[in-house]
Amino acid sequence: MTTPYVAASLAAPSVPVALVAAYALVLLAVAWGFDVMSQRVARRSNSWRTGTFTYHEDHDAWQCPEDQWLWPKSFDPENRVMRYRASPSVCNGCPVKKTCTTSDHGREITREYDPWPYSEAGKFHRGISVMVAVVALVLPGAMLLFGTHNLTDVLVLTGTILGVLLASMPLARHLWHTPDGFPEHVSQDLVYRPVAKRDPYKTTWGTQGKA
């Protein structure tokens, strides 16, 4: 015969515990769904930006539909973006220039050097997903620490915490694997160095005259 203690231990979880566990799993699904959606949006954005241009990794260059090449022009180390540009003389004489670019300096394409989620947009959206997953961990954790529960409640909350933690680890992995430092395969000659604009209204008093 089952003792009252065992029967009480094997009772169904309380309604608040069941709701918190279910809500935590919903938040986990939202975190993953947002991450997947963000990746799809990023791919569509890249496709829209590059159009029918083809990237050749072996040459680190883009080939346009008119069989012309866009070569690396500059690398922005702050945003980790490589800029590629075609020859102005080629673009300006191209019969389809009006449908390609309005610039007289050649068509330009940018490419994020780091893959998703290490790009700036990727880190932003992945960060949101991680925060949602953290909330999914905090809710059952707080209920477990600051409440009185039977054995079933403890098992449900503990299982929810472990499940959410394991399932959200791939989302947080980018936090300690984010690429840093200057890329080895990028020449220092390509580093983008913005030129400081001269302020025409700034005056330096003394022997040097106007700035």
SEKOLMI-546650 format. One record per atom (N, C-alpha, C): x, y, z; residue in three letters. Coordinates in nm, 3 decimals. Example, Ala and Ser with C-alpha at 12.3 -4.5 7.8 and 13.67 -1.06 7.14 Angstrom:
! residues 2
((1.319, -0.569, 0.780), "ALA")
((1.230, -0.450, 0.780), "ALA")
((1.320, -0.330, 0.780), "ALA")
((1.285, -0.225, 0.708), "SER")
((1.367, -0.106, 0.714), "SER")
((1.290, 0.003, 0.787), "SER")
***
This chain:
! residues 211
((0.086, -0.119, 0.000), "MET")
((0.000, 0.000, 0.000), "MET")
((0.089, 0.124, 0.000), "MET")
((0.048, 0.224, -0.080), "THR")
((0.126, 0.346, -0.090), "THR")
((0.105, 0.432, 0.032), "THR")
((0.213, 0.473, 0.094), "THR")
((0.203, 0.557, 0.214), "THR")
((0.156, 0.696, 0.176), "THR")
((0.095, 0.771, 0.270), "PRO")
((0.051, 0.908, 0.241), "PRO")
((0.166, 0.997, 0.195), "PRO")
((0.287, 0.975, 0.249), "TYR")
((0.401, 1.060, 0.210), "TYR")
((0.435, 1.039, 0.062), "TYR")
((0.440, 0.910, 0.022), "VAL")
((0.471, 0.881, -0.118), "VAL")
((0.361, 0.930, -0.208), "VAL")
((0.238, 0.913, -0.164), "ALA")
((0.126, 0.960, -0.246), "ALA")
((0.133, 1.110, -0.264), "ALA")
((0.166, 1.182, -0.157), "ALA")
((0.177, 1.327, -0.167), "ALA")
((0.294, 1.366, -0.256), "ALA")
((0.403, 1.288, -0.249), "SER")
((0.520, 1.320, -0.331), "SER")
((0.492, 1.301, -0.479), "SER")
((0.408, 1.205, -0.510), "LEU")
((0.379, 1.176, -0.650), "LEU")
((0.256, 1.251, -0.700), "LEU")
((0.210, 1.349, -0.626), "ALA")
((0.094, 1.426, -0.668), "ALA")
((0.128, 1.508, -0.792), "ALA")
((0.023, 1.550, -0.862), "ALA")
((0.043, 1.633, -0.980), "ALA")
((0.102, 1.768, -0.941), "ALA")
((0.178, 1.831, -1.029), "PRO")
((0.236, 1.961, -0.996), "PRO")
((0.126, 2.065, -0.976), "PRO")
((0.154, 2.162, -0.894), "SER")
((0.056, 2.267, -0.871), "SER")
((0.035, 2.349, -0.998), "SER")
((-0.079, 2.415, -1.003), "VAL")
((-0.112, 2.494, -1.122), "VAL")
((-0.010, 2.604, -1.149), "VAL")
((0.033, 2.683, -1.049), "PRO")
((0.134, 2.786, -1.077), "PRO")
((0.264, 2.728, -1.133), "PRO")
((0.308, 2.616, -1.079), "VAL")
((0.431, 2.553, -1.127), "VAL")
((0.415, 2.507, -1.271), "VAL")
((0.302, 2.445, -1.301), "ALA")
((0.277, 2.399, -1.437), "ALA")
((0.273, 2.516, -1.535), "ALA")
((0.211, 2.627, -1.493), "LEU")
((0.202, 2.744, -1.581), "LEU")
((0.339, 2.806, -1.604), "LEU")
((0.420, 2.816, -1.500), "VAL")
((0.554, 2.874, -1.514), "VAL")
((0.641, 2.786, -1.604), "VAL")
((0.632, 2.655, -1.586), "ALA")
((0.711, 2.563, -1.670), "ALA")
((0.668, 2.575, -1.816), "ALA")
((0.537, 2.582, -1.839), "ALA")
((0.488, 2.594, -1.977), "ALA")
((0.529, 2.728, -2.037), "ALA")
((0.522, 2.835, -1.958), "TYR")
((0.559, 2.968, -2.008), "TYR")
((0.709, 2.974, -2.040), "TYR")
((0.790, 2.908, -1.957), "ALA")
((0.934, 2.905, -1.983), "ALA")
((0.964, 2.835, -2.115), "ALA")
((0.893, 2.726, -2.143), "LEU")
((0.914, 2.655, -2.270), "LEU")
((0.867, 2.739, -2.388), "LEU")
((0.758, 2.814, -2.368), "VAL")
((0.710, 2.903, -2.474), "VAL")
((0.814, 3.011, -2.503), "VAL")
((0.873, 3.068, -2.397), "LEU")
((0.976, 3.169, -2.416), "LEU")
((1.098, 3.112, -2.488), "LEU")
((1.133, 2.989, -2.456), "LEU")
((1.245, 2.925, -2.525), "LEU")
((1.215, 2.910, -2.673), "LEU")
((1.092, 2.871, -2.705), "ALA")
((1.052, 2.859, -2.846), "ALA")
((1.054, 2.995, -2.915), "ALA")
((1.014, 3.100, -2.842), "VAL")
((1.017, 3.235, -2.899), "VAL")
((1.161, 3.277, -2.927), "VAL")
((1.251, 3.247, -2.835), "ALA")
((1.392, 3.283, -2.853), "ALA")
((1.450, 3.218, -2.978), "ALA")
((1.424, 3.090, -2.995), "TRP")
((1.474, 3.020, -3.113), "TRP")
((1.404, 3.067, -3.240), "TRP")
((1.274, 3.091, -3.230), "GLY")
((1.201, 3.140, -3.347), "GLY")
((1.250, 3.275, -3.393), "GLY")
((1.277, 3.364, -3.298), "PHE")
((1.329, 3.496, -3.333), "PHE")
((1.467, 3.486, -3.397), "PHE")
((1.549, 3.394, -3.346), "ASP")
((1.682, 3.377, -3.402), "ASP")
((1.677, 3.326, -3.545), "ASP")
((1.592, 3.227, -3.569), "VAL")
((1.577, 3.172, -3.704), "VAL")
((1.523, 3.278, -3.799), "VAL")
((1.423, 3.354, -3.753), "MET")
((1.366, 3.459, -3.837), "MET")
((1.469, 3.565, -3.870), "MET")
((1.552, 3.600, -3.772), "SER")
((1.655, 3.702, -3.796), "SER")
((1.757, 3.655, -3.899), "SER")
((1.793, 3.528, -3.893), "GLN")
((1.887, 3.475, -3.992), "GLN")
((1.827, 3.479, -4.132), "GLN")
((1.699, 3.447, -4.144), "ARG")
((1.634, 3.451, -4.275), "ARG")
((1.628, 3.593, -4.329), "ARG")
((1.597, 3.688, -4.240), "VAL")
((1.593, 3.828, -4.282), "VAL")
((1.731, 3.875, -4.328), "VAL")
((1.835, 3.831, -4.256), "ALA")
((1.971, 3.869, -4.293), "ALA")
((2.008, 3.813, -4.431), "ALA")
((1.970, 3.688, -4.457), "ARG")
((2.000, 3.629, -4.588), "ARG")
((1.926, 3.703, -4.699), "ARG")
((1.800, 3.738, -4.673), "ARG")
((1.724, 3.812, -4.774), "ARG")
((1.783, 3.951, -4.797), "ARG")
((1.828, 4.013, -4.688), "SER")
((1.889, 4.146, -4.702), "SER")
((2.017, 4.139, -4.783), "SER")
((2.098, 4.036, -4.759), "ASN")
((2.222, 4.019, -4.836), "ASN")
((2.191, 3.992, -4.982), "ASN")
((2.089, 3.912, -5.008), "SER")
((2.051, 3.881, -5.145), "SER")
((2.002, 4.006, -5.217), "SER")
((1.925, 4.088, -5.145), "TRP")
((1.877, 4.211, -5.206), "TRP")
((1.992, 4.307, -5.234), "TRP")
((2.090, 4.314, -5.144), "ARG")
((2.202, 4.406, -5.160), "ARG")
((2.295, 4.364, -5.273), "ARG")
((2.315, 4.234, -5.290), "THR")
((2.409, 4.187, -5.391), "THR")
((2.341, 4.152, -5.523), "THR")
((2.209, 4.138, -5.522), "GLY")
((2.138, 4.110, -5.647), "GLY")
((2.185, 3.982, -5.713), "GLY")
((2.215, 3.991, -5.840), "THR")
((2.260, 3.874, -5.916), "THR")
((2.413, 3.867, -5.924), "THR")
((2.482, 3.945, -5.840), "PHE")
((2.627, 3.937, -5.836), "PHE")
((2.668, 3.807, -5.767), "PHE")
((2.780, 3.753, -5.811), "THR")
((2.828, 3.625, -5.759), "THR")
((2.961, 3.644, -5.687), "THR")
((2.966, 3.595, -5.564), "TYR")
((3.090, 3.607, -5.487), "TYR")
((3.177, 3.485, -5.511), "TYR")
((3.305, 3.509, -5.542), "HIS")
((3.403, 3.403, -5.563), "HIS")
((3.502, 3.407, -5.447), "HIS")
((3.489, 3.309, -5.359), "GLU")
((3.572, 3.309, -5.239), "GLU")
((3.719, 3.289, -5.271), "GLU")
((3.749, 3.212, -5.376), "ASP")
((3.889, 3.186, -5.410), "ASP")
((3.961, 3.313, -5.456), "ASP")
((3.886, 3.409, -5.512), "HIS")
((3.945, 3.535, -5.555), "HIS")
((3.915, 3.649, -5.458), "HIS")
((3.823, 3.624, -5.363), "ASP")
((3.774, 3.729, -5.274), "ASP")
((3.728, 3.848, -5.358), "ASP")
((3.639, 3.820, -5.451), "ALA")
((3.590, 3.924, -5.541), "ALA")
((3.449, 3.886, -5.587), "ALA")
((3.377, 3.988, -5.636), "TRP")
((3.242, 3.969, -5.687), "TRP")
((3.243, 3.981, -5.839), "TRP")
((3.158, 3.904, -5.902), "GLN")
((3.145, 3.909, -6.048), "GLN")
((3.003, 3.954, -6.081), "GLN")
((2.993, 4.058, -6.161), "CYS")
((2.862, 4.113, -6.195), "CYS")
((2.802, 4.038, -6.313), "CYS")
((2.671, 4.056, -6.339), "PRO")
((2.606, 3.986, -6.450), "PRO")
((2.667, 4.016, -6.587), "PRO")
((2.739, 4.130, -6.596), "GLU")
((2.805, 4.165, -6.723), "GLU")
((2.947, 4.111, -6.730), "GLU")
((2.980, 4.017, -6.642), "ASP")
((3.109, 3.948, -6.642), "ASP")
((3.224, 4.042, -6.608), "ASP")
((3.197, 4.142, -6.524), "GLN")
((3.302, 4.231, -6.475), "GLN")
((3.325, 4.203, -6.326), "GLN")
((3.442, 4.245, -6.275), "TRP")
((3.481, 4.207, -6.140), "TRP")
((3.484, 4.327, -6.048), "TRP")
((3.445, 4.303, -5.923), "LEU")
((3.456, 4.401, -5.817), "LEU")
((3.558, 4.348, -5.716), "LEU")
((3.667, 4.424, -5.700), "TRP")
((3.777, 4.378, -5.616), "TRP")
((3.776, 4.449, -5.481), "TRP")
((3.841, 4.391, -5.380), "PRO")
((3.845, 4.456, -5.248), "PRO")
((3.902, 4.597, -5.257), "PRO")
((3.827, 4.690, -5.200), "LYS")
((3.870, 4.829, -5.203), "LYS")
((3.916, 4.877, -5.066), "LYS")
((3.841, 4.844, -4.962), "SER")
((3.879, 4.886, -4.828), "SER")
((3.811, 4.795, -4.726), "SER")
((3.873, 4.788, -4.608), "PHE")
((3.820, 4.708, -4.499), "PHE")
((3.797, 4.798, -4.379), "PHE")
((3.676, 4.794, -4.325), "ASP")
((3.640, 4.874, -4.209), "ASP")
((3.659, 4.787, -4.083), "ASP")
((3.768, 4.803, -4.009), "PRO")
((3.793, 4.716, -3.893), "PRO")
((3.695, 4.736, -3.779), "PRO")
((3.636, 4.854, -3.770), "GLU")
((3.542, 4.881, -3.660), "GLU")
((3.413, 4.802, -3.680), "GLU")
((3.361, 4.804, -3.803), "ASN")
((3.238, 4.730, -3.833), "ASN")
((3.265, 4.595, -3.896), "ASN")
((3.393, 4.566, -3.922), "ARG")
((3.436, 4.440, -3.984), "ARG")
((3.359, 4.414, -4.113), "ARG")
((3.368, 4.511, -4.201), "VAL")
((3.300, 4.507, -4.331), "VAL")
((3.402, 4.530, -4.441), "VAL")
((3.398, 4.446, -4.544), "MET")
((3.484, 4.464, -4.660), "MET")
((3.403, 4.530, -4.771), "MET")
((3.464, 4.629, -4.834), "ARG")
((3.399, 4.699, -4.945), "ARG")
((3.468, 4.661, -5.076), "ARG")
((3.387, 4.627, -5.173), "TYR")
((3.436, 4.589, -5.306), "TYR")
((3.385, 4.692, -5.407), "TYR")
((3.469, 4.726, -5.504), "ARG")
((3.430, 4.827, -5.601), "ARG")
((3.481, 4.788, -5.739), "ARG")
((3.396, 4.815, -5.838), "ALA")
((3.434, 4.790, -5.977), "ALA")
((3.508, 4.911, -6.032), "ALA")
((3.573, 4.892, -6.144), "SER")
((3.646, 5.001, -6.208), "SER")
((3.546, 5.106, -6.259), "SER")
((3.566, 5.235, -6.227), "PRO")
((3.473, 5.339, -6.276), "PRO")
((3.463, 5.343, -6.428), "PRO")
((3.574, 5.322, -6.496), "SER")
((3.571, 5.329, -6.642), "SER")
((3.484, 5.217, -6.700), "SER")
((3.485, 5.102, -6.635), "VAL")
((3.403, 4.989, -6.681), "VAL")
((3.256, 5.016, -6.653), "VAL")
((3.225, 5.060, -6.530), "CYS")
((3.085, 5.083, -6.492), "CYS")
((3.023, 5.198, -6.571), "CYS")
((3.100, 5.305, -6.590), "ASN")
((3.044, 5.421, -6.661), "ASN")
((3.015, 5.390, -6.807), "ASN")
((3.084, 5.293, -6.864), "GLY")
((3.057, 5.255, -7.003), "GLY")
((2.965, 5.135, -7.016), "GLY")
((2.912, 5.085, -6.905), "CYS")
((2.827, 4.966, -6.907), "CYS")
((2.688, 5.001, -6.958), "CYS")
((2.631, 4.920, -7.046), "PRO")
((2.499, 4.951, -7.102), "PRO")
((2.385, 4.939, -7.000), "PRO")
((2.409, 4.871, -6.890), "VAL")
((2.302, 4.853, -6.790), "VAL")
((2.333, 4.931, -6.662), "VAL")
((2.416, 5.033, -6.672), "LYS")
((2.455, 5.108, -6.552), "LYS")
((2.335, 5.169, -6.482), "LYS")
((2.237, 5.219, -6.556), "LYS")
((2.123, 5.286, -6.494), "LYS")
((2.044, 5.193, -6.403), "LYS")
((2.048, 5.065, -6.432), "THR")
((1.975, 4.968, -6.349), "THR")
((2.063, 4.910, -6.239), "THR")
((2.189, 4.953, -6.234), "CYS")
((2.285, 4.895, -6.140), "CYS")
((2.330, 4.995, -6.035), "CYS")
((2.374, 5.114, -6.078), "THR")
((2.425, 5.214, -5.984), "THR")
((2.414, 5.353, -6.043), "THR")
((2.404, 5.452, -5.956), "THR")
((2.404, 5.591, -5.998), "THR")
((2.539, 5.657, -5.973), "THR")
((2.632, 5.582, -5.916), "SER")
((2.764, 5.637, -5.883), "SER")
((2.852, 5.643, -6.007), "SER")
((2.930, 5.748, -6.016), "ASP")
((3.029, 5.761, -6.123), "ASP")
((3.164, 5.704, -6.082), "ASP")
((3.170, 5.645, -5.963), "HIS")
((3.296, 5.590, -5.913), "HIS")
((3.296, 5.437, -5.914), "HIS")
((3.199, 5.378, -5.982), "GLY")
((3.193, 5.233, -5.991), "GLY")
((3.098, 5.173, -5.888), "GLY")
((3.039, 5.060, -5.924), "ARG")
((2.946, 4.991, -5.834), "ARG")
((3.021, 4.937, -5.712), "ARG")
((2.961, 4.956, -5.594), "GLU")
((3.021, 4.908, -5.471), "GLU")
((2.930, 4.805, -5.404), "GLU")
((2.990, 4.703, -5.347), "ILE")
((2.920, 4.601, -5.271), "ILE")
((2.993, 4.583, -5.139), "ILE")
((2.919, 4.572, -5.032), "THR")
((2.980, 4.547, -4.902), "THR")
((2.950, 4.404, -4.858), "THR")
((3.044, 4.347, -4.786), "ARG")
((3.026, 4.211, -4.734), "ARG")
((3.076, 4.207, -4.590), "ARG")
((2.989, 4.159, -4.501), "GLU")
((3.030, 4.144, -4.362), "GLU")
((3.132, 4.031, -4.353), "GLU")
((3.248, 4.064, -4.295), "TYR")
((3.358, 3.967, -4.293), "TYR")
((3.328, 3.847, -4.206), "TYR")
((3.252, 3.867, -4.100), "ASP")
((3.221, 3.760, -4.007), "ASP")
((3.081, 3.704, -4.036), "ASP")
((3.065, 3.573, -4.032), "PRO")
((2.934, 3.513, -4.058), "PRO")
((2.837, 3.536, -3.942), "PRO")
((2.712, 3.506, -3.967), "TRP")
((2.611, 3.511, -3.862), "TRP")
((2.650, 3.413, -3.751), "TRP")
((2.634, 3.447, -3.623), "PRO")
((2.579, 3.572, -3.571), "PRO")
((2.686, 3.671, -3.527), "PRO")
((2.806, 3.665, -3.587), "TYR")
((2.916, 3.747, -3.540), "TYR")
((2.917, 3.886, -3.604), "TYR")
((2.832, 3.908, -3.702), "SER")
((2.822, 4.042, -3.759), "SER")
((2.750, 4.133, -3.659), "SER")
((2.751, 4.262, -3.686), "GLU")
((2.688, 4.357, -3.594), "GLU")
((2.538, 4.329, -3.581), "GLU")
((2.471, 4.309, -3.695), "ALA")
((2.327, 4.280, -3.690), "ALA")
((2.302, 4.145, -3.624), "ALA")
((2.390, 4.049, -3.651), "GLY")
((2.373, 3.916, -3.592), "GLY")
((2.387, 3.919, -3.442), "GLY")
((2.487, 3.992, -3.391), "LYS")
((2.506, 4.001, -3.247), "LYS")
((2.388, 4.071, -3.179), "LYS")
((2.332, 4.171, -3.247), "PHE")
((2.218, 4.242, -3.189), "PHE")
((2.096, 4.150, -3.176), "PHE")
((2.062, 4.081, -3.285), "HIS")
((1.945, 3.994, -3.281), "HIS")
((1.969, 3.870, -3.195), "HIS")
((2.089, 3.816, -3.199), "ARG")
((2.119, 3.701, -3.114), "ARG")
((2.113, 3.742, -2.966), "ARG")
((2.155, 3.865, -2.937), "GLY")
((2.147, 3.913, -2.800), "GLY")
((2.004, 3.917, -2.749), "GLY")
((1.911, 3.957, -2.835), "ILE")
((1.770, 3.958, -2.795), "ILE")
((1.723, 3.816, -2.766), "ILE")
((1.761, 3.721, -2.851), "SER")
((1.723, 3.582, -2.830), "SER")
((1.778, 3.529, -2.698), "SER")
((1.903, 3.564, -2.667), "VAL")
((1.964, 3.519, -2.542), "VAL")
((1.891, 3.579, -2.422), "VAL")
((1.851, 3.705, -2.430), "MET")
((1.780, 3.768, -2.319), "MET")
((1.646, 3.700, -2.294), "MET")
((1.576, 3.664, -2.402), "VAL")
((1.448, 3.593, -2.386), "VAL")
((1.472, 3.458, -2.320), "VAL")
((1.579, 3.389, -2.360), "ALA")
((1.612, 3.260, -2.299), "ALA")
((1.648, 3.277, -2.152), "ALA")
((1.713, 3.387, -2.116), "VAL")
((1.748, 3.413, -1.976), "VAL")
((1.621, 3.429, -1.893), "VAL")
((1.522, 3.500, -1.947), "VAL")
((1.395, 3.515, -1.877), "VAL")
((1.329, 3.379, -1.856), "VAL")
((1.341, 3.292, -1.959), "ALA")
((1.285, 3.157, -1.947), "ALA")
((1.354, 3.077, -1.837), "ALA")
((1.478, 3.111, -1.804), "LEU")
((1.549, 3.045, -1.694), "LEU")
((1.516, 3.107, -1.559), "LEU")
((1.501, 3.238, -1.557), "VAL")
((1.479, 3.309, -1.430), "VAL")
((1.345, 3.273, -1.368), "VAL")
((1.242, 3.262, -1.451), "LEU")
((1.108, 3.238, -1.396), "LEU")
((1.099, 3.109, -1.314), "LEU")
((1.134, 2.992, -1.371), "PRO")
((1.128, 2.871, -1.288), "PRO")
((1.233, 2.870, -1.178), "PRO")
((1.348, 2.934, -1.203), "GLY")
((1.450, 2.939, -1.099), "GLY")
((1.404, 3.017, -0.978), "GLY")
((1.340, 3.131, -1.001), "ALA")
((1.290, 3.212, -0.890), "ALA")
((1.181, 3.140, -0.814), "ALA")
((1.092, 3.073, -0.887), "MET")
((0.985, 2.999, -0.819), "MET")
((1.041, 2.885, -0.737), "MET")
((1.147, 2.820, -0.787), "LEU")
((1.207, 2.709, -0.713), "LEU")
((1.274, 2.757, -0.585), "LEU")
((1.338, 2.874, -0.590), "LEU")
((1.413, 2.923, -0.475), "LEU")
((1.324, 2.989, -0.370), "LEU")
((1.219, 3.054, -0.415), "PHE")
((1.140, 3.136, -0.324), "PHE")
((0.998, 3.081, -0.305), "PHE")
((0.986, 2.951, -0.299), "GLY")
((0.854, 2.892, -0.278), "GLY")
((0.865, 2.760, -0.204), "GLY")
((0.752, 2.715, -0.152), "THR")
((0.744, 2.585, -0.085), "THR")
((0.673, 2.489, -0.178), "THR")
((0.739, 2.379, -0.214), "HIS")
((0.684, 2.289, -0.316), "HIS")
((0.697, 2.145, -0.271), "HIS")
((0.612, 2.063, -0.329), "ASN")
((0.626, 1.919, -0.308), "ASN")
((0.730, 1.863, -0.402), "ASN")
((0.755, 1.735, -0.394), "LEU")
((0.860, 1.674, -0.474), "LEU")
((0.834, 1.687, -0.624), "LEU")
((0.708, 1.673, -0.664), "THR")
((0.675, 1.684, -0.806), "THR")
((0.704, 1.824, -0.859), "THR")
((0.667, 1.925, -0.779), "ASP")
((0.696, 2.063, -0.820), "ASP")
((0.845, 2.085, -0.838), "ASP")
((0.924, 2.032, -0.745), "VAL")
((1.069, 2.047, -0.753), "VAL")
((1.123, 1.980, -0.878), "VAL")
((1.074, 1.859, -0.906), "LEU")
((1.121, 1.787, -1.025), "LEU")
((1.083, 1.861, -1.153), "LEU")
((0.961, 1.913, -1.159), "VAL")
((0.916, 1.986, -1.278), "VAL")
((0.998, 2.112, -1.299), "VAL")
((1.017, 2.189, -1.194), "LEU")
((1.093, 2.314, -1.206), "LEU")
((1.239, 2.287, -1.240), "LEU")
((1.297, 2.187, -1.173), "THR")
((1.438, 2.154, -1.201), "THR")
((1.454, 2.103, -1.344), "THR")
((1.364, 2.018, -1.388), "GLY")
((1.371, 1.968, -1.525), "GLY")
((1.354, 2.079, -1.628), "GLY")
((1.265, 2.173, -1.597), "THR")
((1.245, 2.287, -1.688), "THR")
((1.371, 2.372, -1.697), "THR")
((1.433, 2.397, -1.582), "ILE")
((1.555, 2.478, -1.581), "ILE")
((1.666, 2.410, -1.661), "ILE")
((1.685, 2.282, -1.638), "LEU")
((1.791, 2.210, -1.710), "LEU")
((1.761, 2.204, -1.859), "LEU")
((1.634, 2.180, -1.894), "GLY")
((1.598, 2.172, -2.035), "GLY")
((1.619, 2.304, -2.107), "GLY")
((1.575, 2.413, -2.044), "VAL")
((1.592, 2.545, -2.105), "VAL")
((1.740, 2.581, -2.115), "VAL")
((1.817, 2.547, -2.011), "LEU")
((1.961, 2.578, -2.011), "LEU")
((2.032, 2.506, -2.124), "LEU")
((2.006, 2.377, -2.140), "LEU")
((2.072, 2.300, -2.245), "LEU")
((2.029, 2.347, -2.383), "LEU")
((1.900, 2.377, -2.399), "ALA")
((1.848, 2.417, -2.530), "ALA")
((1.893, 2.557, -2.570), "ALA")
((1.925, 2.642, -2.471), "SER")
((1.966, 2.779, -2.502), "SER")
((2.117, 2.795, -2.511), "SER")
((2.194, 2.692, -2.477), "MET")
((2.340, 2.702, -2.485), "MET")
((2.389, 2.737, -2.626), "MET")
((2.334, 2.677, -2.733), "PRO")
((2.381, 2.715, -2.866), "PRO")
((2.358, 2.863, -2.898), "PRO")
((2.255, 2.924, -2.838), "LEU")
((2.230, 3.065, -2.862), "LEU")
((2.337, 3.152, -2.796), "LEU")
((2.384, 3.110, -2.680), "ALA")
((2.481, 3.190, -2.605), "ALA")
((2.625, 3.160, -2.643), "ALA")
((2.647, 3.057, -2.725), "ARG")
((2.784, 3.017, -2.757), "ARG")
((2.862, 3.127, -2.826), "ARG")
((2.792, 3.214, -2.901), "HIS")
((2.863, 3.319, -2.975), "HIS")
((2.927, 3.420, -2.881), "HIS")
((2.882, 3.426, -2.754), "LEU")
((2.935, 3.524, -2.662), "LEU")
((3.082, 3.501, -2.632), "LEU")
((3.126, 3.377, -2.631), "TRP")
((3.267, 3.349, -2.603), "TRP")
((3.343, 3.298, -2.725), "TRP")
((3.279, 3.303, -2.843), "HIS")
((3.349, 3.264, -2.965), "HIS")
((3.351, 3.377, -3.068), "HIS")
((3.317, 3.499, -3.025), "THR")
((3.313, 3.611, -3.117), "THR")
((3.453, 3.641, -3.171), "THR")
((3.469, 3.647, -3.303), "PRO")
((3.602, 3.677, -3.359), "PRO")
((3.648, 3.816, -3.318), "PRO")
((3.773, 3.830, -3.291), "ASP")
((3.829, 3.959, -3.259), "ASP")
((3.967, 3.970, -3.323), "ASP")
((4.020, 4.089, -3.318), "GLY")
((4.150, 4.110, -3.380), "GLY")
((4.137, 4.135, -3.530), "GLY")
((4.247, 4.172, -3.590), "PHE")
((4.247, 4.202, -3.733), "PHE")
((4.255, 4.072, -3.812), "PHE")
((4.171, 4.055, -3.916), "PRO")
((4.175, 3.932, -3.996), "PRO")
((4.312, 3.911, -4.059), "PRO")
((4.359, 3.787, -4.055), "GLU")
((4.493, 3.757, -4.104), "GLU")
((4.505, 3.773, -4.255), "GLU")
((4.395, 3.748, -4.326), "HIS")
((4.402, 3.746, -4.472), "HIS")
((4.371, 3.882, -4.535), "HIS")
((4.356, 3.984, -4.454), "VAL")
((4.326, 4.117, -4.506), "VAL")
((4.452, 4.203, -4.498), "VAL")
((4.488, 4.262, -4.609), "SER")
((4.606, 4.347, -4.613), "SER")
((4.583, 4.476, -4.535), "SER")
((4.686, 4.520, -4.466), "GLN")
((4.678, 4.646, -4.391), "GLN")
((4.655, 4.764, -4.485), "GLN")
((4.692, 4.746, -4.612), "ASP")
((4.674, 4.854, -4.709), "ASP")
((4.527, 4.880, -4.738), "ASP")
((4.442, 4.783, -4.705), "LEU")
((4.299, 4.798, -4.732), "LEU")
((4.222, 4.859, -4.616), "LEU")
((4.289, 4.888, -4.507), "VAL")
((4.220, 4.942, -4.390), "VAL")
((4.161, 5.077, -4.423), "VAL")
((4.033, 5.091, -4.392), "TYR")
((3.963, 5.217, -4.417), "TYR")
((3.997, 5.317, -4.309), "TYR")
((4.050, 5.433, -4.350), "ARG")
((4.085, 5.538, -4.256), "ARG")
((4.011, 5.665, -4.294), "ARG")
((3.903, 5.694, -4.224), "PRO")
((3.825, 5.814, -4.258), "PRO")
((3.908, 5.941, -4.242), "PRO")
((3.891, 6.030, -4.336), "VAL")
((3.963, 6.158, -4.332), "VAL")
((3.883, 6.257, -4.251), "VAL")
((3.947, 6.317, -4.153), "ALA")
((3.878, 6.416, -4.070), "ALA")
((3.840, 6.538, -4.154), "ALA")
((3.715, 6.580, -4.140), "LYS")
((3.668, 6.695, -4.216), "LYS")
((3.714, 6.825, -4.149), "LYS")
((3.757, 6.916, -4.229), "ARG")
((3.803, 7.045, -4.179), "ARG")
((3.684, 7.133, -4.147), "ARG")
((3.686, 7.192, -4.028), "ASP")
((3.580, 7.283, -3.987), "ASP")
((3.615, 7.423, -4.035), "ASP")
((3.540, 7.479, -4.134), "PRO")
((3.576, 7.611, -4.188), "PRO")
((3.556, 7.723, -4.088), "PRO")
((3.480, 7.697, -3.980), "TYR")
((3.452, 7.803, -3.883), "TYR")
((3.544, 7.796, -3.762), "TYR")
((3.631, 7.695, -3.760), "LYS")
((3.723, 7.681, -3.648), "LYS")
((3.846, 7.768, -3.671), "LYS")
((3.886, 7.843, -3.569), "THR")
((4.001, 7.931, -3.580), "THR")
((4.099, 7.902, -3.467), "THR")
((4.224, 7.890, -3.501), "THR")
((4.327, 7.868, -3.403), "THR")
((4.402, 8.000, -3.383), "THR")
((4.397, 8.054, -3.265), "TRP")
((4.463, 8.182, -3.238), "TRP")
((4.609, 8.160, -3.207), "TRP")
((4.690, 8.254, -3.244), "GLY")
((4.833, 8.245, -3.217), "GLY")
((4.911, 8.257, -3.346), "GLY")
((5.024, 8.192, -3.348), "THR")
((5.115, 8.207, -3.463), "THR")
((5.073, 8.124, -3.582), "THR")
((4.982, 8.019, -3.561), "GLN")
((4.950, 7.930, -3.672), "GLN")
((4.833, 7.980, -3.755), "GLN")
((4.766, 8.085, -3.714), "GLY")
((4.657, 8.139, -3.794), "GLY")
((4.537, 8.048, -3.791), "GLY")
((4.466, 8.042, -3.903), "LYS")
((4.344, 7.964, -3.912), "LYS")
((4.375, 7.817, -3.929), "LYS")
((4.281, 7.734, -3.874), "ALA")
((4.299, 7.591, -3.884), "ALA")
((4.267, 7.545, -4.024), "ALA")
***
